[in-house]
Amino acid sequence: MAEKKRSMFPPLRPILVAGIAGALAGAVAVYATSRMAGNTQPETPAVVAAGDATPDACAAKADRAKQVAEAATGDVAAMLPADPPQSLKALAFNAPDGTPMTLADRAGKTVLLNLWATWCAPCREEMPALNALQKQKGSDTFEVIAVNVDTGDDTKPKKFLAETSIDTLGYYRDNTLALFNDLKKRGLALGLPVTLLVDDEGCLLAHMNGPAEWSGADAAKLIAAATGG
């Protein structure tokens, strides 16, 4: 079974990134795909993130970022160290209760932030693994925050989550494209899925484009390195 899972996720980072970049050349191509999948125009927008300069506190964590990224092997080897680490506290989306929030609201928690959409096949494949990671590692000090970025209403994403028994992840949302576009401007997002490892002070430690097997031992080792346990 482990071999079968790994076969869905190519191990070579250059091939993965090149494939994503070629197929999803910029935000226009990415979200043209979402509209063709039947989504409507955005309804209630999430709060748009304000300018967020890199604080000295984050910039000083370059060595820490490299140390954490060194623990990214095997199934999560595509994780790259933040260069340099930057503050992501202003990243904005909607909380499970529908109210606007930012990553600053999770201060004190290490966060694995993932952006996904129902029309993104690799996203759909990795959601059960993200759900398993939250079930295994979720605590007062760590959370998987998977933000759905389908435009339109909640019908498609909620139906997908119900059909695939995603029962541990909170239902975070941004149907405005603002979150993805913010990450694109920062040079962190080529397409979907995109995953960011953020420490308890809101500083980016590592990031990757493309899917990974998040329920295995390699992911657990990475999270342990990031949380110190």
Secondary structure, DSSP 8 states (H G I E B T S, - for coil): -HHHHHHHS-S-HHHHHHHHHHHS-HHHHHHHHHHHTT-----S-----------HHHHTTHHHHHHHHHT--GGGTT-EE-SS--B-TT-EEE-TTS-EEEGGGGTTSEEEEEEE-TT-HHHHHHHHHHHHHHHHH-SSSEEEEEEE--SS-SHHHHHHHHHTT--SS--EE--SSHHHHHHHHTT--SSSSEEEEE-TTSBEEEEEES---TTSHHHHHHHHHHHT-
